[in-house]
Amino acid sequence: MVAIDNALASQAFMPLAGMRPDEDTARVITLVVLLVQAVLAVASTRLVSLINTAAVGLELALVVITAAALVIAAAVTGNGSVGNLTSRGITEDAPHYFAVGGGLMIAMIMGLATLVGFDSAANLAEEAKDPYRSVPRAIVGSVVAAGLLGLLFLITLTVAIEDVPRISRDGSPVATIMRDQLGQVTERTLLIAITFAFFGAGMVVMVACSRIIFAMSRDGRFAAHRLMRRVNPHTRTPIPATVLIFAVGVILMVALPGAALLELITASTILPALIYGSTIVLYLAVRRRLGRRTGAFDLGRLELPVAVAALVWTIVALVALVTPEEALVPLVIVVGLLVVGGLFFLGMLIFDRRCLEAEPGDVDVFKH
């Protein structure tokens, strides 16, 4: 969530407002965005849904229109080159470029970004209609849309680059490419749409995170669960859980050293990869004992091959993520989170094992 909002600040809003790249300014804007999202998430789930629907529709239209406009502009002006797609750019003479597989490996881990839509759809399943059918379809749809449209957008952006070294050094490369090819007015229009799309995505992730905290607290498996499971009877939203998510975002923005966006993106790809890798391993271990619901989404014979392929891809992606020296700080963050979570789990295992072995049944979340 914080990675999305920090990207909103540095890659969309600041170029839109004509601000020079500045780490401190980006962090302040990120905090403001987090606060606005928290207020909206607390106010109404329906409002969040409407904003997200508008953001998704706008994002889909934006990608298609921008991709077409960039191709036409590059063809008419002659600025840009199809050769950019096979160029190594500023890494041409870089040592150890192929240490972890080069550009192919870097491109491969971009697929982890699709886990944002994947994860949010799953975590909001309790609030969906017919979740055994609708949620899996939403998961598959989000991955397909992000994969195909994302690839289309990246190809057109790359072809439209006029000067690869200059764009590589730029603090907001996407905005600069659009300005070079489409002019300042078009660039600003597109940046407004991109800012709104980022905002919607960040807000949905905030809501999804608060629902995870609520669900774990409802089952007695989260710190301060009696507080964190509370749902406001008027807004029907888990306010304490949402406030906690906002507070964690503030702490990250204040305490995180170095370039926040790069470290947030790296940490927020390492952690989901670990979580999903662990989930796949667990699934493979117990799949024969899992029940089947009639009419629910089912991969059929493709189930096992897909699971194995997913596990292999996750392992390869993790190797590519943790190998570079720049991954040290994000790796420390991830290890720290895992240690804290492990200690909390161990504490429950020793002092409150009952809550891990049985769900508490119906809990009045409106009773304070």
C-alpha positions in Angstrom: 0.0 0.0 0.0 2.7 2.5 1.0 4.7 1.5 -2.2 1.7 2.4 -4.3 1.1 5.7 -2.6 4.8 6.6 -2.7 4.8 5.9 -6.4 1.7 8.1 -6.8 3.6 10.9 -5.1 6.9 10.7 -6.9 6.0 9.3 -10.3 2.6 11.0 -10.9 1.6 13.8 -8.6 4.9 15.6 -8.3 5.5 15.7 -12.1 1.9 16.8 -12.5 2.4 19.7 -10.1 5.7 20.6 -11.7 7.8 19.7 -8.6 11.4 18.7 -8.8 12.2 15.1 -7.7 12.7 15.2 -3.9 12.6 12.3 -1.5 11.3 14.3 1.5 8.6 16.0 -0.5 7.5 12.6 -1.9 7.3 11.2 1.7 5.1 14.1 2.9 2.7 13.7 0.0 2.6 10.0 0.7 1.5 10.7 4.2 -1.3 13.0 3.1 -2.5 10.5 0.6 -2.5 7.7 3.3 -4.6 10.0 5.6 -7.2 10.7 2.9 -7.4 7.0 2.0 -7.8 6.1 5.6 -10.7 8.6 6.1 -12.5 7.3 3.0 -11.9 3.7 4.0 -13.4 4.3 7.4 -16.3 6.4 6.0 -17.9 3.9 3.6 -17.1 0.5 2.0 -19.5 1.5 -0.8 -17.6 4.7 -1.5 -14.4 2.7 -1.7 -16.0 0.3 -4.2 -17.2 3.2 -6.4 -13.8 4.9 -6.4 -12.1 1.6 -7.2 -14.5 0.8 -10.0 -13.9 4.2 -11.5 -10.2 3.9 -11.1 -10.1 0.5 -12.8 -12.2 1.6 -15.7 -10.0 4.7 -16.1 -6.8 2.7 -15.9 -7.9 0.2 -18.6 -8.9 3.1 -20.9 -5.8 5.0 -20.0 -3.4 2.1 -21.0 -5.1 1.5 -24.3 -5.4 5.2 -25.3 -1.9 6.0 -24.2 -0.4 3.0 -25.9 -2.1 3.9 -29.2 -1.1 7.6 -28.9 2.5 6.8 -28.2 2.8 4.5 -31.2 1.2 7.0 -33.5 3.4 9.9 -32.2 6.6 7.9 -32.5 5.7 6.8 -36.0 4.8 10.4 -37.1 7.7 12.2 -35.6 10.3 9.5 -36.0 11.4 10.0 -32.4 11.7 6.6 -30.8 12.8 3.2 -32.1 11.7 -0.3 -32.3 15.3 -1.2 -31.6 14.8 0.0 -28.0 13.0 -3.4 -27.4 16.3 -5.3 -27.9 18.7 -2.7 -26.6 20.5 -3.1 -23.3 20.6 0.7 -23.0 22.9 2.0 -20.3 23.7 -1.6 -19.1 25.5 -2.4 -22.4 29.0 -2.5 -20.8 27.8 -3.0 -17.2 29.8 -5.8 -15.4 27.9 -8.7 -13.8 24.8 -7.8 -15.8 23.9 -11.5 -16.2 24.7 -12.4 -12.6 21.1 -13.1 -11.9 19.8 -13.6 -15.4 20.0 -10.0 -16.7 17.0 -8.2 -18.1 15.0 -11.5 -18.5 15.1 -12.1 -14.8 14.3 -8.4 -14.0 11.3 -8.5 -16.3 10.2 -11.8 -14.9 9.8 -10.5 -11.3 7.4 -7.7 -12.6 4.8 -10.4 -12.6 4.8 -10.1 -8.8 3.1 -6.7 -9.2 -0.1 -8.5 -10.4 -0.3 -10.0 -6.9 -1.8 -6.6 -5.8 -5.0 -7.2 -7.6 -4.8 -11.0 -7.0 -4.4 -10.5 -3.2 -7.0 -7.8 -2.8 -9.7 -9.8 -4.6 -9.0 -12.8 -2.3 -8.9 -10.7 0.9 -12.2 -9.0 0.3 -13.9 -12.4 -0.4 -16.1 -12.2 2.7 -17.8 -9.1 1.3 -18.4 -10.5 -2.2 -21.5 -12.2 -3.6 -21.1 -15.9 -4.5 -17.3 -15.8 -3.6 -16.6 -19.4 -4.6 -17.2 -18.4 -8.2 -16.8 -14.6 -8.4 -13.6 -14.2 -6.4 -11.5 -16.8 -8.5 -12.8 -15.1 -11.7 -11.7 -11.7 -10.3 -8.3 -13.1 -9.5 -7.8 -14.6 -12.9 -9.2 -11.5 -14.6 -6.9 -9.2 -12.6 -3.8 -11.2 -13.5 -4.7 -11.5 -17.2 -5.6 -7.8 -17.5 -2.4 -6.6 -15.7 -0.3 -9.0 -17.7 -1.6 -8.2 -21.2 -2.3 -4.5 -20.8 0.9 -4.0 -18.7 3.0 -5.6 -21.4 1.3 -3.5 -24.1 2.0 -0.3 -22.1 5.7 -1.3 -21.5 6.3 -2.1 -25.1 4.8 1.2 -26.4 6.7 3.2 -23.7 10.0 1.5 -24.6 9.5 2.1 -28.4 8.7 5.8 -27.7 12.0 6.5 -25.9 14.0 9.0 -27.9 17.1 9.0 -25.7 17.6 5.9 -23.5 20.4 7.3 -21.3 18.5 10.5 -20.6 15.3 8.7 -19.7 17.3 6.2 -17.6 18.6 9.1 -15.5 15.2 10.8 -15.2 13.4 10.7 -11.8 10.0 10.3 -13.5 10.7 8.5 -16.7 7.1 7.7 -17.7 6.0 11.3 -17.4 9.1 12.4 -19.4 8.4 9.9 -22.3 4.8 11.1 -22.6 5.9 14.8 -22.5 8.5 14.2 -25.3 6.0 12.4 -27.5 2.6 13.9 -26.7 3.3 17.4 -25.4 2.8 19.0 -22.0 -1.0 19.3 -22.1 -1.5 15.6 -23.0 1.1 14.6 -20.4 -0.7 16.5 -17.7 -4.1 15.0 -18.6 -2.6 11.5 -18.5 -0.9 12.2 -15.2 -4.2 13.2 -13.6 -5.7 9.9 -14.7 -2.6 8.0 -13.5 -2.8 9.7 -10.1 -6.4 8.8 -9.7 -5.7 5.2 -10.7 -2.8 4.9 -8.2 -5.1 6.4 -5.5 -7.8 3.9 -6.1 -5.4 1.0 -6.1 -3.8 2.2 -2.8 -7.1 2.6 -1.2 -8.3 -0.9 -2.1 -5.1 -2.4 -0.7 -5.6 -0.4 2.5 -9.1 -1.8 2.8 -7.9 -5.3 2.1 -5.2 -5.0 4.8 -7.7 -3.8 7.3 -9.9 -6.8 6.5 -7.0 -9.2 7.2 -6.5 -7.6 10.6 -10.2 -7.7 11.3 -10.6 -11.4 10.3 -7.6 -12.5 12.3 -8.8 -10.4 15.3 -12.3 -11.8 15.1 -10.7 -15.3 15.4 -8.6 -14.2 18.3 -5.3 -14.5 16.4 -4.0 -11.0 16.3 -2.5 -8.7 18.9 -5.0 -6.6 20.8 -7.7 -8.6 19.0 -10.6 -7.3 21.1 -9.9 -3.8 19.9 -9.0 -4.7 16.3 -12.1 -6.7 15.7 -14.4 -3.8 16.5 -16.7 -2.6 13.6 -18.4 0.8 13.8 -22.2 0.3 13.8 -22.8 3.4 11.7 -20.1 3.0 9.0 -19.9 -0.8 9.3 -16.1 -0.6 8.8 -13.3 -1.8 11.1 -12.0 1.6 12.2 -9.2 0.4 14.7 -7.8 -2.0 12.1 -7.8 0.8 9.4 -6.1 3.2 11.8 -3.4 0.6 12.5 -2.7 0.3 8.8 -2.4 4.1 8.5 0.0 4.2 11.5 2.3 1.5 10.0 2.4 3.6 6.8 3.4 6.7 8.8 6.1 4.7 10.6 7.6 3.4 7.3 7.7 6.9 5.8 9.4 8.4 8.8 11.8 5.6 9.6 12.7 4.0 6.2 16.3 5.0 5.2 17.4 5.7 1.6 15.3 5.8 -1.5 11.9 4.8 -0.1 10.2 3.8 -3.4 12.8 1.3 -4.5 13.0 -0.3 -1.0 9.3 -0.4 -0.6 8.8 -2.0 -4.0 11.5 -4.6 -3.3 10.2 -5.4 0.2 6.6 -5.5 -1.0 7.6 -8.1 -3.7 9.8 -10.3 -1.5 7.2 -10.6 1.2 4.3 -11.7 -1.0 6.5 -14.1 -2.9 7.4 -15.7 0.4 3.8 -15.8 1.5 2.5 -17.3 -1.8 5.4 -19.7 -2.0 4.6 -21.0 1.5 0.9 -21.2 0.6 1.6 -23.3 -2.5 3.8 -25.7 -0.5 1.0 -26.0 2.1 -1.5 -26.6 -0.6 0.5 -29.3 -2.3 0.9 -31.0 1.1 -2.8 -31.1 1.9 -4.5 -30.9 -1.6 -5.8 -34.5 -1.4 -7.6 -33.8 1.8 -9.3 -30.6 0.7 -13.1 -30.6 0.2 -14.7 -29.7 -3.1 -17.7 -27.4 -3.4 -20.2 -28.1 -6.3 -20.3 -25.3 -8.8 -17.2 -23.6 -7.4 -14.3 -22.5 -9.6 -12.0 -25.4 -10.4 -8.9 -25.8 -12.6 -9.6 -29.5 -13.1 -6.6 -31.4 -14.4 -4.6 -28.2 -14.7 -4.6 -27.7 -10.9 -1.4 -29.6 -10.1 0.7 -28.4 -13.1 -0.3 -24.8 -12.4 0.6 -25.1 -8.7 4.0 -26.7 -9.5 4.8 -24.0 -12.2 3.7 -21.3 -9.7 6.1 -22.6 -7.1 9.0 -22.8 -9.5 8.4 -19.3 -10.7 8.1 -18.0 -7.1 11.5 -19.5 -6.1 13.2 -18.1 -9.2 11.7 -14.7 -8.6 12.8 -14.7 -4.9 16.4 -15.5 -6.0 16.4 -12.6 -8.4 14.9 -10.3 -5.7 17.3 -11.0 -2.9 20.6 -11.4 -4.8 21.4 -7.7 -5.6 23.3 -5.7 -3.0 20.5 -3.1 -3.1 18.1 -5.6 -1.7 19.8 -5.6 1.7 17.6 -3.0 3.5 14.3 -4.5 2.1 15.5 -8.0 3.0 16.2 -6.8 6.6 12.7 -5.3 6.8 11.2 -8.6 5.5 13.3 -10.8 7.9 12.3 -8.4 10.8 8.6 -8.8 10.0 8.9 -12.5 9.8 10.8 -12.7 13.1 8.1 -10.6 14.8 5.4 -12.7 13.3 7.1 -15.9 14.2 7.6 -14.8 17.8 3.9 -13.8 18.1 2.9 -17.2 16.6 5.2 -19.0 19.1 3.6 -17.0 21.9 0.1 -18.1 20.9 1.3 -21.7 20.5 2.6 -21.7 24.1 0.1 -19.5 25.9 -3.1 -19.6 23.8 -3.0 -22.8 21.7 -6.8 -23.1 21.8 -7.2 -20.1 19.5 -5.1 -21.8 16.9 -7.0 -25.0 17.0 -10.6 -23.8 16.9 -12.4 -20.7 15.6 -14.3 -18.8 18.3 -17.7 -19.0 16.6 -20.0 -16.0 16.2 -18.5 -12.8 17.7 -20.5 -9.6 18.1 -18.1 -7.2 16.3 -20.5 -4.3 17.1 -20.3 -4.8 20.8 -17.6 -2.7 22.4 
